[in-house]
Amino acid sequence: MFNYSISKRKPTKRQVNEWFWGWFFIAPTIVGLIILNLIPIIQTMYLSFFRTGAFGRGNVFIGFDNYVRLFNDAQVWRATANTLLYTGLVIPISISISLVIAVLLNEKIFARTTYRTIYFIPMIAAPAAVTMVWKWLYNREFGLLNYLMDWLGLGRVDWINNPNVALISIVIIGIWSIIGYNVVLMLAGLQEIPKDYYEASVIDGAGPVSKFFHITIPLLSPTLFFITVTTIIQSMQVFDFIYMMIDVASPAYDNTVSLVYLFYNNSFKYGERGYGSAIVMLLLAIIMIITVLQMKAQKKWVNYR
Amino acid sequence: MKKRLTFLSVISVLVLLFLAACGNDSESTSENGGESDGGTDETQSGSGEEVELRFSIWDSNQESGLRQIANEFEEQNPGIKINIEVNGWGDYWTALEAGATGGSLPDVFWMHSNEIYRYASNEMLLDLNDRIQSSDVVEMDKFPEGLKSIYNFEGTQYAIPKDYDTIGLWYNKTMFDEANVSYPDDTWTWDDLYDAAKQLTKDDGSQYGILTPLHNQEGYYNFVYQNGGTIITDDKVSGYDDPKTIEALEFYVNFVLEGLSPQEFGDGERVTHLQNGLVAMGFFGSWNLTGFTENEYMAENFDVAVLPASNDGGRASIFNGLGNAIAHNTDHPDEAWKWVEYLSSEEGQTRQAELGVAISAYEGAADAWVNSNDTYDIGVFIDMVDYAQIRPYSNTTAVWEDRAYERLNGAFTNDKTVEEAAKDAAAVMNESLSQE
């Protein structure tokens, strides 16, 4: 009581001490965030108002010209559509598949640790290396997939260069490589769910399906929400799969180029950093809008116990 | 009191950590650039003068040969060490630009006609005029005029030609024998090429007669110039809509449309078609020699001929050459010059040719290159120099080359006519040229 009344006027030594240690422990993260994230974001925003000269010299302030150009550039809108389509396909499919796998791996099945390891392997492989392997699988002349298609009598598919197929091929790689991450997080979430609920529901006569929909999903919803938010952000920034697989010369380029790929080409290949920065700002805006909407929507479906 | 002390000490540790972090940050640019420099500074003050030079190149095929030349150079020049760094073509320019922006360029590096303007006009390269003047072993007269002028910007020589390259017609002898077609030679015209491609193509798709990918230098550029067309005029206007250019493109793309060539848009995939025995003929530059010689299948089955002439007898092969340049801000300009001087001397150029690294640009050195390889008839690459055409370039080559690709690919998939595609390409190229 005594301490409390004093602290109204002046913080006690103890409180100062606590504040200090509090700040001390979050300092590494905060410093990292500022140096690695915040400052670059501000610099990128700043750069997007310039026409940049080669080698960072001779930048000319041009106001919103980069943004005007951006809004009139059909390729940017195609890239936006491609990015959204990629995300729209990868997220629901990968989450549904991972959910099924996670629930199965949570049961007492034979060699489940082995399965868990196998599912996590795509996560630790470098995306560039993964794409190289997939590129060989997709190869029109010598690829394993087309070999199977031939064998099944279905005729060959140009997985990489056919504009109507290429994005699907990339989506498949995207789903394949994200499942492991999702499964691990979901397994952690599943293990949080008390067994009592399931036992009680069995007594009430619930089958496996209604257990899944009435206990597992609602209680897993915080994990699902976290996964959705983070993987959407990740998918919106897709670059390496497309960069490694689709060359600018490919007829599928216009149908697969993502915003980050376009940013890369403009900033680093064509030496137009300012315009590249504007593209990234557009991506940032889109991601922010999607995330805000998700935060709003979570009240409708996420159950925090 | 005690608490205050701990508080103070923690604060000071934090401040120190922060300062250290900042210090690292500001130093990192020079550190990346001159990791070796830091080391040499110490040794310089210590034992003697061991200078390490970073030498950056993009062709891994040439690394071993250049390493050998570097070893010989190091023996003659104790105290200088050459570290060769190889990055693939695409990454090379990204890394070089980052290095130039951050002030950490390699000491010596390759230059290319596509990029020289940007580097020269922004004074990223060391002015070599005086050094060339006062050198006893570098004689600029011995290099082809066209190559020298690529690296001469407003009267200043920024790089010295290293080599040159032309494009040849590589063909699979075994497939020719099987189909009973005579090998290509210097009497061939486009008609002969077409007939051969047709005879060499198998109906079941297991073998194509020719490979005509969407590729400029090792592809349609050659045909455009053989036909008297152009890619870029002297007034820096696109030549894609020139009727002669379109005619050549139509001939070239037709191979794909008729099924005589597979559709190919990737850069790296082209070679695999040759090496897997999918195509009987392909167009590849002389710089592929090392790789092609090392490939057993190719060494056994392939040979190379001059490019066919157009039906009117027009001949051309795209000609280009790299240059060795020095960074404007190198810490060791004298040592770097010594290395470039050696590479550009008659001795260095002859060694490069003898080792089969590349066709040396130095007058007379080409013969040594021809003798370096007995697997293929590579003399044809030298024969083509007489009518070779410098690879078209301007100040923003990298940009409009990509833009043109984006428009042309529709012709190869038959989504638009060649004429439409070419006109689209001309439009985007002119748009890009107007911003130079």
Chai-1 contact restraints between the chains, C-beta under 6 A:
chainA,res_idxA,chainB,res_idxB,connection_type,confidence,min_distance_angstrom,max_distance_angstrom,comment,restraint_id
A,A54,B,R118,contact,1.0,0.0,6.0,A-B,restraint_1
A,A54,B,N122,contact,1.0,0.0,6.0,A-B,restraint_2
A,F55,B,A100,contact,1.0,0.0,6.0,A-B,restraint_3
A,F55,B,T101,contact,1.0,0.0,6.0,A-B,restraint_4
A,F55,B,N122,contact,1.0,0.0,6.0,A-B,restraint_5
A,G56,B,T101,contact,1.0,0.0,6.0,A-B,restraint_6
A,E141,B,L278,contact,1.0,0.0,6.0,A-B,restraint_7
A,N161,B,F265,contact,1.0,0.0,6.0,A-B,restraint_8
A,D247,B,F265,contact,1.0,0.0,6.0,A-B,restraint_9
A,D247,B,G266,contact,1.0,0.0,6.0,A-B,restraint_10
A,V248,B,D402,contact,1.0,0.0,6.0,A-B,restraint_11
A,V248,B,Y405,contact,1.0,0.0,6.0,A-B,restraint_12
A,A249,B,L214,contact,1.0,0.0,6.0,A-B,restraint_13
A,A249,B,F265,contact,1.0,0.0,6.0,A-B,restraint_14
A,A249,B,Y405,contact,1.0,0.0,6.0,A-B,restraint_15
A,S250,B,F265,contact,1.0,0.0,6.0,A-B,restraint_16
A,P251,B,N409,contact,1.0,0.0,6.0,A-B,restraint_17
A,P251,B,T413,contact,1.0,0.0,6.0,A-B,restraint_18
A,F268,B,T94,contact,1.0,0.0,6.0,A-B,restraint_19
A,Y270,B,V399,contact,1.0,0.0,6.0,A-B,restraint_20
